[in-house]
């Protein structure tokens, strides 16, 4: 997608409440970084198999809209990044310039659906992969496959890696990953497998600060290949996989 168009779309986003507890409304006109994983080398010299997302997206992270959501907003930001991919790559959404929902809009939608009580909107409560599946279906009519991996280590290597390879080959859309002990939301944008194990391409929503170019985000490790064996082996993990094969361009 043309970079000017991506920037223009981000300028149209109604960012919602910048401080939900104060009821203030702020509209942002900043451009978000685009497709921040591109140009990052594979983690293995001679991989057996590598599978990546297909298409462009915007990188959402802590505070990118002026709302300080550090400590609770990572799941929302991963959903926004996934939503931007859907908006830019799925028919008929890509021709409508539909913006990702703001944090307040996500909370209100979950209350409307009956998944959360009225006190949830506004709040600083976390959300995870299950809520992500509800939101993507609610706003974009995109169903999601939820995969539960009972533990890290061997099961994560075997179950999650194979699921991710199949997903990226068929659907090409970003995946949200979360867990219990390892409860930090992660955007998974690729998987690379070699003879000694696999790596996940993680787009981390926890960055907070001024807008950075993709090369700097990669240099600082906010976009990086993470060895599967380095993840918490005592944590279970859940994957939210948007089923976009029949809608992606």
C-alpha positions as CSV (number, residue, x, y, z in Angstrom):
1,X,0.0,0.0,0.0
2,X,1.2,3.5,-0.8
3,X,2.8,5.2,2.3
4,X,0.9,8.4,1.7
5,X,-2.4,6.5,1.8
6,X,-1.4,4.7,5.0
7,X,-0.5,8.1,6.6
8,X,-3.7,9.6,5.4
9,X,-5.8,6.8,6.8
10,X,-4.1,7.2,10.2
11,X,-4.9,10.9,10.2
12,X,-8.6,10.1,9.9
13,X,-8.7,7.9,13.0
14,X,-10.9,9.1,15.8
15,X,-8.7,8.1,18.7
16,X,-11.5,8.4,21.3
17,X,-10.8,9.3,24.9
18,X,-7.2,10.3,25.7
19,X,-7.9,9.9,29.4
20,X,-11.0,7.7,29.9
21,X,-11.2,8.4,33.6
22,X,-11.5,12.1,32.9
23,X,-13.9,11.7,30.0
24,X,-11.6,13.8,27.7
25,X,-11.7,13.4,24.0
26,X,-8.5,13.8,21.8
27,X,-8.1,13.3,18.1
28,X,-4.7,12.5,16.8
29,X,-3.2,13.4,13.5
30,X,0.2,11.6,13.8
31,X,1.3,8.9,11.4
32,X,1.9,5.4,12.7
33,X,4.8,3.3,11.6
34,X,3.9,0.9,8.8
35,X,4.7,-2.8,8.4
36,X,7.5,-2.6,11.0
37,X,8.7,-6.2,10.5
38,X,9.8,-5.7,6.9
39,X,13.6,-5.8,6.3
40,X,14.3,-7.8,9.4
41,X,16.6,-10.7,8.5
42,X,15.6,-14.3,9.2
43,X,17.0,-15.6,12.5
44,X,18.5,-18.7,10.8
45,X,21.0,-19.0,8.0
46,X,19.5,-22.1,6.5
47,X,15.9,-22.4,7.8
48,X,13.8,-25.4,7.0
49,X,10.6,-23.4,6.7
50,X,9.7,-19.7,7.3
51,X,6.1,-18.3,7.1
52,X,5.2,-14.6,7.3
53,X,2.1,-12.4,7.2
54,X,1.1,-11.0,3.8
55,X,0.1,-7.4,3.5
56,X,0.5,-4.0,5.2
57,X,-0.5,-2.8,8.6
58,X,0.0,0.0,11.1
59,X,2.0,-0.5,14.4
60,X,-0.1,0.4,17.5
61,X,1.7,0.6,20.9
62,X,1.4,2.0,24.4
63,X,0.5,5.7,24.2
64,X,0.4,6.0,20.4
65,X,-2.9,7.9,20.6
66,X,-2.0,10.1,23.6
67,X,-3.7,7.8,26.1
68,X,-1.2,6.4,28.6
69,X,-2.3,2.8,28.8
70,X,1.0,1.4,30.2
71,X,0.5,-1.7,32.3
72,X,-3.0,-2.6,30.9
73,X,-3.4,-1.7,27.3
74,X,-1.1,-4.2,25.4
75,X,-4.0,-6.5,24.3
76,X,-5.9,-3.5,23.0
77,X,-2.9,-2.3,21.0
78,X,-2.3,-5.7,19.5
79,X,-6.0,-5.8,18.5
80,X,-5.6,-2.4,16.8
81,X,-2.6,-3.6,14.9
82,X,-4.5,-6.7,13.7
83,X,-7.5,-4.5,12.8
84,X,-5.4,-2.2,10.7
85,X,-4.2,-5.3,8.7
86,X,-7.8,-6.3,8.2
87,X,-8.7,-2.8,7.1
88,X,-5.9,-2.7,4.6
89,X,-6.1,-6.2,3.2
90,X,-9.7,-7.5,3.3
91,X,-12.4,-6.9,0.8
92,X,-14.6,-4.8,1.0
93,X,-12.9,-3.0,4.0
94,X,-9.8,-1.9,2.2
95,X,-11.8,0.4,-0.1
96,X,-13.6,2.0,2.8
97,X,-10.6,3.3,4.9
98,X,-12.3,1.9,8.0
99,X,-10.1,2.8,11.0
100,X,-9.3,0.4,13.9
101,X,-11.5,1.0,16.9
102,X,-10.2,3.1,19.8
103,X,-9.6,1.8,23.3
104,X,-12.9,3.2,24.5
105,X,-14.7,1.8,21.5
106,X,-13.3,-1.6,22.2
107,X,-14.5,-1.5,25.8
108,X,-18.0,-0.2,24.8
109,X,-18.3,-3.0,22.3
110,X,-17.5,-5.7,24.8
111,X,-20.1,-4.2,27.1
112,X,-22.7,-4.0,24.3
113,X,-22.0,-7.7,23.4
114,X,-22.6,-8.7,27.1
115,X,-19.1,-10.0,27.5
116,X,-18.3,-7.4,30.2
117,X,-20.3,-5.5,32.8
118,X,-21.1,-1.9,32.5
119,X,-18.3,-0.9,34.9
120,X,-15.8,-2.2,32.3
121,X,-16.3,1.0,30.2
122,X,-14.3,3.0,31.1
123,X,-11.7,1.0,33.0
124,X,-8.1,-0.1,32.9
125,X,-8.9,-3.8,32.8
126,X,-6.9,-6.1,30.6
127,X,-8.2,-8.1,27.7
128,X,-6.8,-11.2,25.9
129,X,-7.2,-13.4,22.9
130,X,-10.8,-14.3,23.6
131,X,-11.8,-10.7,23.7
132,X,-9.7,-10.1,20.5
133,X,-11.8,-12.7,18.7
134,X,-15.0,-11.0,19.8
135,X,-13.8,-7.6,18.7
136,X,-12.6,-8.6,15.3
137,X,-15.9,-10.4,14.6
138,X,-18.0,-7.5,16.0
139,X,-16.3,-4.7,14.0
140,X,-15.2,-6.6,10.8
141,X,-17.3,-9.8,10.7
142,X,-14.0,-11.8,10.7
143,X,-14.2,-15.0,12.7
144,X,-11.1,-16.2,14.6
145,X,-9.7,-19.6,15.5
146,X,-8.6,-19.8,19.2
147,X,-5.8,-22.3,19.9
148,X,-4.9,-23.3,23.5
149,X,-1.4,-24.6,24.1
150,X,-1.2,-26.2,27.6
151,X,2.4,-25.3,28.2
152,X,5.6,-23.8,26.9
153,X,8.6,-25.8,25.8
154,X,8.0,-28.9,23.7
155,X,4.2,-28.4,23.3
156,X,4.7,-24.8,22.3
157,X,7.3,-25.9,19.8
158,X,5.2,-28.6,18.3
159,X,1.6,-27.4,18.5
160,X,1.9,-23.7,18.2
161,X,4.6,-23.6,15.6
162,X,2.7,-26.0,13.2
163,X,-0.5,-24.0,13.7
164,X,1.3,-20.8,12.9
165,X,2.9,-22.2,9.8
166,X,-0.5,-23.3,8.5
167,X,-2.2,-20.1,9.4
168,X,0.3,-17.8,7.7
169,X,0.3,-20.0,4.6
170,X,-3.5,-20.0,4.3
171,X,-4.6,-16.7,5.8
172,X,-1.6,-14.4,6.0
173,X,-3.0,-12.4,8.9
174,X,-1.3,-11.3,12.2
175,X,-1.9,-13.5,15.2
176,X,-2.4,-12.4,18.9
177,X,-0.6,-14.5,21.5
178,X,-1.1,-14.4,25.3
179,X,-0.9,-16.6,28.3
180,X,-1.2,-16.9,32.1
181,X,2.2,-16.5,33.7
182,X,3.5,-14.9,30.5
183,X,0.5,-12.6,30.2
184,X,2.0,-10.0,28.0
185,X,0.2,-9.7,24.7
186,X,2.3,-10.3,21.6
187,X,1.6,-9.8,18.0
188,X,3.0,-12.8,16.0
189,X,3.9,-11.9,12.4
190,X,5.9,-14.9,11.3
191,X,7.5,-18.2,12.3
192,X,10.8,-19.7,11.2
193,X,11.8,-23.3,11.9
194,X,15.3,-24.8,11.7
195,X,16.8,-28.1,12.7
196,X,17.3,-27.0,16.3
197,X,14.0,-25.2,17.0
198,X,11.8,-22.4,15.9
199,X,11.6,-18.6,16.2
200,X,8.5,-16.3,16.4
201,X,8.5,-12.9,14.8
202,X,7.1,-10.7,17.6
203,X,5.7,-7.2,17.2
204,X,5.7,-6.0,20.7
205,X,3.0,-3.4,21.7
206,X,4.7,-2.4,24.9
207,X,6.9,0.3,23.4
208,X,6.1,3.8,24.9
209,X,7.5,7.0,23.5
210,X,7.9,9.1,20.4
211,X,7.2,7.6,17.0
212,X,10.2,5.5,15.8
213,X,11.0,4.3,12.3
214,X,10.9,0.6,11.8
215,X,14.7,0.2,11.7
216,X,15.0,1.8,15.1
217,X,12.2,-0.4,16.5
218,X,14.0,-3.4,15.2
219,X,17.3,-2.2,16.6
220,X,15.8,-1.7,20.1
221,X,14.1,-5.2,20.0
222,X,10.5,-4.1,19.9
223,X,10.2,-6.0,16.6
224,X,12.3,-9.2,16.8
225,X,12.6,-12.9,16.3
226,X,12.2,-14.7,19.6
227,X,13.3,-18.3,20.1
228,X,10.4,-20.4,21.2
229,X,12.5,-22.0,23.8
230,X,13.1,-18.6,25.5
231,X,9.4,-18.3,26.3
232,X,8.1,-19.1,29.7
233,X,7.9,-22.9,29.9
234,X,5.6,-22.9,32.9
235,X,2.9,-20.7,31.2
236,X,0.1,-21.8,29.0
237,X,-0.5,-19.9,25.8
238,X,-3.5,-18.9,23.7
239,X,-3.5,-17.9,20.0
240,X,-6.1,-15.8,18.3
241,X,-6.0,-16.4,14.5
242,X,-8.2,-14.3,12.2
243,X,-9.7,-16.5,9.5
244,X,-9.3,-14.2,6.5
245,X,-8.5,-16.6,3.7
246,X,-11.7,-15.8,1.8
247,X,-11.5,-12.1,2.4
248,X,-7.9,-11.1,1.9
249,X,-6.8,-9.6,-1.4
